[in-house]
C-alpha cells in the first residue's frame, strides 16, 4: 500500500510535499515529416536531380545568347546560386541597421 492519498475522480491530483507540482516529461514521438532524416535525404536527392536536369537541358536547347557569360554551361544555375548567397548576406548586413531592441514596442 502506498502512503499517498488516492484522488477522487474529477479532482485535481494532490501536490507533493514541496507544494510545487511535478510534471512528467514524455518524449515526443510525433515528429513532423519535414524533420525526419529520410525526408531530408529525399529532398536533397530531388533538389540535386532538378539542378542536374536544368543544367542538362541547356545542352539540348538552342537559344540565342545575349551575353558572353550565357555560353558557359550551367551559368544560370551558378548565377542563381550566387544571387541567393548575395541576398542572404545582404539581408544579414541590412539587419544590423534595421533591427530594434527587444523592448522597442513596450511602454
C-alpha positions in Angstrom: 0.0 0.0 0.0 1.1 3.5 -0.7 1.2 6.4 1.8 -0.1 8.7 -1.0 -3.8 9.6 -0.7 -5.9 8.4 -3.6 -7.5 11.2 -5.6 -11.2 11.0 -6.1 -12.3 11.0 -9.8 -12.7 14.5 -11.1 -10.5 16.2 -8.5 -7.0 17.6 -9.2 -4.1 15.4 -8.1 -2.6 16.0 -4.7 0.6 18.2 -4.6 3.8 16.7 -3.5 5.2 17.7 -0.1 7.2 20.6 -1.6 4.0 22.2 -2.8 5.3 22.5 -6.4 3.5 20.4 -9.0 5.7 17.8 -10.7 5.1 17.3 -14.4 6.2 14.2 -16.2 8.1 14.8 -19.4 7.1 12.4 -22.1 9.2 12.1 -25.3 7.6 13.4 -28.4 7.1 10.6 -30.8 5.0 12.5 -33.3 7.7 14.3 -35.2 6.9 16.5 -38.2 7.6 14.8 -41.6 9.9 17.5 -42.7 12.4 16.8 -39.9 12.7 13.1 -40.5 16.1 12.1 -41.9 14.5 10.1 -44.7 12.6 13.2 -45.8 15.6 15.4 -45.7 17.6 12.9 -47.8 14.8 12.7 -50.3 14.6 16.5 -50.6 18.3 16.7 -51.2 18.1 13.9 -53.9 15.2 15.6 -55.7 16.8 19.1 -55.5 20.1 17.8 -57.0 18.2 15.9 -59.7 16.3 19.0 -60.6 19.5 21.0 -60.7 21.2 18.4 -62.9 18.2 18.3 -65.2 18.2 22.1 -65.7 21.9 22.0 -66.5 21.4 19.1 -68.9 18.6 20.8 -70.7 20.9 23.7 -71.5 22.9 21.4 -73.8 19.7 20.3 -75.7 18.1 23.7 -76.1 19.4 26.0 -78.8 18.8 29.6 -77.7 20.2 32.9 -78.7 22.9 34.2 -76.4 22.5 37.8 -75.2 25.7 37.9 -73.1 29.0 36.1 -73.4 28.5 34.5 -70.0 25.4 32.7 -71.3 27.8 30.4 -73.2 29.2 28.9 -70.0 27.4 25.6 -69.3 25.4 25.9 -66.1 25.7 29.6 -66.0 22.1 30.1 -65.0 22.4 27.7 -62.1 25.7 29.3 -60.9 24.2 32.8 -61.3 21.1 31.8 -59.4 23.1 30.3 -56.5 25.3 33.3 -56.2 22.3 35.7 -56.3 20.8 33.7 -53.5 24.0 34.0 -51.4 24.2 37.7 -52.1 20.6 38.1 -50.9 21.2 36.2 -47.7 24.3 38.1 -46.7 22.8 41.4 -47.9 19.8 40.8 -45.6 22.1 40.0 -42.7 24.0 43.2 -43.3 20.8 45.3 -43.5 19.6 43.6 -40.3 22.5 45.3 -38.5 20.9 48.7 -39.2 17.2 47.8 -39.2 16.8 45.7 -36.1 15.4 47.1 -32.9 15.8 46.3 -29.2 13.6 43.5 -27.8 11.6 46.0 -25.8 11.1 48.5 -28.6 7.3 48.3 -28.6 6.9 48.1 -24.8 5.6 51.2 -22.9 
